[in-house]
Amino acid sequence: VDAANTVRVAWGQFQNAGYKLYYAESAAGGTGAWSAASVPNANGAAPSMALDESGKLHLTWHEGSFGLRDIWYATLSAGVWSLPENISQTPSADSLTPAIVLTTDNRPLVVWSEIVAGQGKIQSALRGATTWSTPLNLSSGAVDSSLPRIANSRNDLVAVWNEAATPSRVAWAFGSGNAWSAPAPLVSGAGDWNDAAVAGSTDGTIHFAYDGGPSANGEAYYDAFSLFHTNLPIIL
């Protein structure tokens, strides 16, 4: 949703034995008429979107054939879609479920899960002036990692993802796009923890939700924290 209260939605639609990416928007918070159309040259699913200050839409998704997918990216500006760009460029590995965020200087950064030798790794790539950076591995090499999500909180990027440990857990890392902290568990305590969603705010607070718990029937949880705190001086 932008400042003018225009709602934007993207989805993958299965048709004619394959997926096609669609995009729609509606004014007045979604109460206006919806305009829906397929995204040109985009035959995939699992889209993620971000909107920059100029109103340009940044869209990423996974797409491929023969069971192996790559991560793709395109923009929508003044009603015109750009040609899709292949971010991951790994034809021998399956790249899945991308998530996109904009850095403080309006550059798109994408994270995704890449299956290498049967194990998922969390990759990230930052777009420069004309090309994408070489992907960086955010995750630990010891466990299968999947379903990354990312947010911008003040000046820091925060990524979260699932780790198929025993019990399962949610991991996280923070960085600037070109460098990341070592991965660490986001949730502590007994039980299986999965499927985190994350959002950042301008005051530096990071909000996240996840599911799981110590019982067989999981619950939905919410928490928030700040990476850095600035305190007023205290006269001792």
Stockholm file with secondary structure:
# STOCKHOLM 1.0

chainA/1-236         VDAANTVRVAWGQFQNAGYKLYYAESAAGGTGAWSAASVPNANGAAPSMALDESGKLHLTWHEGSFGLRDIWYATLSAGVWSLPENISQTPSADSLTPAIVLTTDNRPLVVWSEIVAGQGKIQSALRGATTWSTPLNLSSGAVDSSLPRIANSRNDLVAVWNEAATPSRVAWAFGSGNAWSAPAPLVSGAGDWNDAAVAGSTDGTIHFAYDGGPSANGEAYYDAFSLFHTNLPIIL
#=GR chainA/1-236 SS CCTTCCEEEEEEEEETTEEEEEEEEESGGGTSCEEEEECTTCCCEEEEEEECTTSCEEEEEEEEETTEEEEEEEEEETTEECCCEESSCCTTSEEEEEEEEECTTSCEEEEEEEEETTEEEEEEEEBCSSSBCCCEECSCTTSCEEEEEEEEETTEEEEEEEECCSSCEEEEEEECSSCBCCCEESCCSSSEEEEEEEEECTTSEEEEEEEEESSSSCEEEEEEEESCCCCCCCCC
#=GC SS_cons         CCTTCCEEEEEEEEETTEEEEEEEEESGGGTSCEEEEECTTCCCEEEEEEECTTSCEEEEEEEEETTEEEEEEEEEETTEECCCEESSCCTTSEEEEEEEEECTTSCEEEEEEEEETTEEEEEEEEBCSSSBCCCEECSCTTSCEEEEEEEEETTEEEEEEEECCSSCEEEEEEECSSCBCCCEESCCSSSEEEEEEEEECTTSEEEEEEEEESSSSCEEEEEEEESCCCCCCCCC
//
